[in-house]
Amino acid sequence: MNIEHLRLFVRLSSTHNISLAGQELGLSPAVASSHINKLEQALGVRLVHRTTRKVSLTEEGEAFLPHAEEVLSSVEAARASVGVGSASPTGTLRVSAPASFGRMHLIPALKDFLSLYPGLTVDFRFSDSIVDLVEGGFDIAIRNSELKDSTLIARKLAPDHRIICAAPNYLAQFGQPHSPEELSHHQCLNLIGLENWGFDTPLGRINVKTKGCFRSDNGDAIRDACVDGLGIAMNSTWSVYKYLQRGELVQVLKEYPFVSDTAIWAVYPSSRLLAPKVRAFIDYFADYFGNPTYWDQQLDTGCGHQTK
C-alpha cells in the first residue's frame, strides 16, 4: 500500500476537496484523483463520494480513516527517530481570523514567520464571521469566541483578558465608578449580546446588566466610541493597550476584575495527522504571543490578573 496514497487520503478527509488536498502535497488534480483511485482499487472498496463541489467519505472510508492515520503516525515517528522528514513546511496556508485581531497582532508577526519558512505562502481571510473551515478550504482559524464545533481541534494561543475602560474626558464630566453597582448610573457601551458584565468582588461574583446610548456588534467601534468619551466600555487588552499607554483610555474598577473565560484559539479540523505548515503556524504564534502576552506585559494595569 502506497504511503503517499494514504497521506493524500487523510488530507482529503479534512479538506473534502481532492484538488486542494493534492495541491497541499504538490500534486496536480489529475494525479491526486489517480492516487485515490489506485488506493480504492488496492482495497477493493469505494472510499469517497465525489460530487461537483466536494467529496465526502463513504462508510468504508470513515472506517478506514483511523487506520490510515495510525499508519502515517507510525511512519512519521519512525522517520523522526532517525532524523528524517525534518524539511521545512511548504505550500499555501489558508487562515481565517477576526479582522481587528488579525490586523493588529498577526500581520506584524508575518515577516519573521515567513523568513523562518520561506517555502510557505500565507492566504489570510479577515472576517468577524465564523467560517466553516472545511467548506471554505481553510487549514486553520483564529477565534476569540466560544468554541461550539466539537469536530475541531483547538489550541490556546493566548488569554483574552478583558478590562473596563473610559476616556479621561468622560470621567472628568461624569466621575469614576467605585463599585460595579455604580455602573447603573453611567453610560455603558455594549457589544451586542454582552450586556451582562460579571465582576469578582470580595463578596463573590456579581452581575451587572449595563445600558447606554450606544451599542454595536463590532469591538473596534465600541473601543473608538469609548475613546471619544461616549461612555464606559468593556474591552480586550489586546485591543486597547496602546490607548492605555497613550493615556487616551483609563482602566476603571481595577479592584473588581472582570470575570471572563475567553482566550485566543487556533482551531483546525480533527485529524491525528497535523499538516507541518499548520503545526509551524500554531507553534510560532503560541511562542510569539507568550504568557503573559506582550500586550499585557506592556501595561502597568494588573491585566495579567484580570481573569479568574
N, C-alpha and C positions, 0 to 999 in steps of 0.2 A: 504494500500500500504506500503510495507516494506521500511523503511528509508535506510537500508543497500543496498538494491537493487538499490535505487536511487543514493546513493553515488557511487556505482560501475559504474553505467551508466554514470554519469557525468565525472568520471575519465577516463572511456573508450572513451569519446568524445575527450579527449586531447591526450591520448596515442595511440588510434587506434589499440590497442592490448589487447585482453581480458586477456591473461596470465599476462602481465605486470601490467595492472590495478588491477587485483586480487592480485598480489604479493604485491603491494603497500598497500593493505588493509588487508594483512595477509591471503589471500585466495588461495587455490590451483586452478590450471587451471580448473579442473573439477567442483569445487564448484562455481567458478566465472561464468563459462558458464551456469551452472544451474540457478544461480541468474538472469542472463539476460533472460533466457528462461521463468522463472517464472514471471518476470516483463512484458515481451511481452504477456504472457498468461493472466495476470491480466488486461492488457489494451486492449487485443484483436487485436493488430496490431504488425507488424514486425518493430522493432526499428533500427536494424543494418543489413548491408550486410556483410556476412562473406566470406573471401577468405583465401587461404592458407598463405598469407603473413600478412594481416592486415584486420581490419574491418572498415567500414565507416557507417555513419548514413544514414538511409533511409530518405525520405521526412518527414515521420511521426516522425522519431527520431529527426530530426532537429527542427520540430515544438514543440516537447515535451521538448527538452533540456532546454530552458529558464525557463519553469515552474518547472522542476526538480531542477534547480539551485536556484530558488526562494524559493522553499520548504526547501531545505537544508540550505540556508542562514537564513531563519526564525528559523529553528531548532537550528542552531549554536548560533544565537542571544539569543534564549530562554535559552539554556544551559549556555551561558556565563553570563546571568543575575542572575543566581543562583550559579555561581561559578563552574559549571560542565564542563567537557571537556577540562581542562587545562593541561592534561597529556603531558609529553614531547614527541615530534615527534619521530617516529621510522621508520625503513625501510632503503632502499637504495636510495640515492640521486645521480642522474646521471647528471653531469655537463660538459659542453663543454666550453673551454676558450682558448684565444690566448696563444701560447706556452710560450713566454717570460714573459708576464704579469703574467701568472699563476705560473710559477716557482718563480718569484721574489716577488710576493705580495699575492698570495693565499695560497701556501704551508706553508709559515712561520706562517700563522694565523690558520692553521687547528688544531693544537694541542689544543689550547684553545677552539676553536669551538666545537670539538668533546668531550672535557671534559664537556662542558655545555650540550651536547646532546649525552650521551653515547649509546643511542639506535639507533643512526644513523650510517650508513656506507656510505662513500663518494666514488663514482666512477667517476674519472676525465678522460676526453679526452682533451689533449693539442694539438691544431692544429690551424694554422693560416687560415685554410679554413673555410668558412661559412657553417655550417652544418644545415641540416633540422632537427629541434627538434623533430617533430612528427615521421618522417621516422626513425631517429636514436634512438628514445625512450628516449630522454633527457628530464629531468624535467626543466632545466634552462640552459641558455648560457650567458657567459660574453662576451661582444663585445665592441670594441672601434672604430667601423666603422659606416658608415651611415646606419641608420635603414630603410629598404625598405619594410619589410613584415608587412602589416597592420593587419594581423591576430594575431600578437604577442603583448603582453603587455610589456611595457618597464618601468623600474625604474632606475633612475640615481643613481649610487653609488658614483661617484666622477668625478670631472672635469679632463680633459686630456689636461693640459697646455703644449704648445709647445714653445720651445725657439731655438735660433740659437747658435751653439757651434763650437768651433775649438780647436785643441790641441795647447799648448804653442809653440811647435817647429814649427808648421805651421805658426803661427802669427809672430814668430821671423824671419822666412825666407821671408814671403810674405807681412807682415804688416796686420794691422787690418782694416776692412772696417768701415767707419764712417757714412755711409748712405746706405740704401738699394740699391741705384743705383750703388754703388761701387762693389756690388757682381758680376757684369758683368766682372770684372777684376780678379775674383778668381775662383779657382776650387771648385765647389759645388757638394756635394754628395747627390744624389737624390733617394728617394723611387720612384719606377716606378709608374707613374700616378700622382705624386705630385711634378711636376717640377715648377709649378707656385706658388710662395710664396707671400702672401699678408701681408702688413705691415700697421700699424696705424701710421700716421705721422701728424704733426701739420697742414698740408695742406690737410688732408684726406687720405683715403686708396690708396695705390699704389700697383701694382702687378709687380713682377719681375720674368721673365722666366729664371730660373737658368740652368746652364750646367756645366759639368765637365767630368773628365776622368773615373768616376765610378758611377754606379747606381745599385740598387738591389731591389728585392721585399721583402726583409727581414730587419726589423728595427734593429735587433741586428748587422747585417752585416754593415749597414750604421754607426751605433754608433762605432763599432770596427774600421772601416776604418778611422773614424774621430779621434779616439784616437791615431791611428798610424800616423796621420799627413797628410793624403791624401787630406784633404780639409775641407771646412766648411759644416756643416750639420744642418738640422732641426731635433730636437729630442723631444720626450715627456719627461717631467721632471721625470716621474716615471721610465724611462729607464736610465737616465744619472745622477741622483742626487748624487750617490756615487762617480762617476768620477769627478764631480764638487767639491765635498768635498775634494777629494784627490789631486786636482789640475791637474788631467790628462786632463781635459777639462776646457775651459773658455767660459763663455757666452759672446757673442758679440751682438752689436746692441740693447743693453738694452733699449735705449731711443725710440726704434721703435718696440713696441710689435707686435709679430706675430699674425695675425688675424686667428682665428680658433674657430669653434663652436663644437669641439669634446668633448666627455665625455666617461666615463666607464659606460656601461649599463648592467643591468641584464634583460634579456628578457625571457618570458615564454609564453606558449600557452594561448590564450584568454579563460578565464573562470572566472565566478564570484566566483567559489569555488576554492580557492587557497590552495593547499596542505600544511599542517602545516610544513612539512620539508622544502618546498620552502620558505615559509614566514620566517622561522627561519634563513635560509641561507641569504636571502636578508637583513633582519633587522640587522643581526650580522655584515655583511660586510659594510653596509651603515654606521653603527656606527664606525666600525673598521677603515675605511679609513678617516672618518671625513671630515670637511670642515672648513679651508683648510686641505688638505690631509697631512699625516705625511711626505711624501716625499717633499712637498713644504715647510712645516714648518722647515725642516732641512737645507734649503738653504737660504743663505743671497743674493738672486738674484732678489728679487721682482717677483718671479714666480707667486705669487698669483694674480698679476695684469697684467699678460701677455695676457689674452684673453678677448676680448670685447664681 
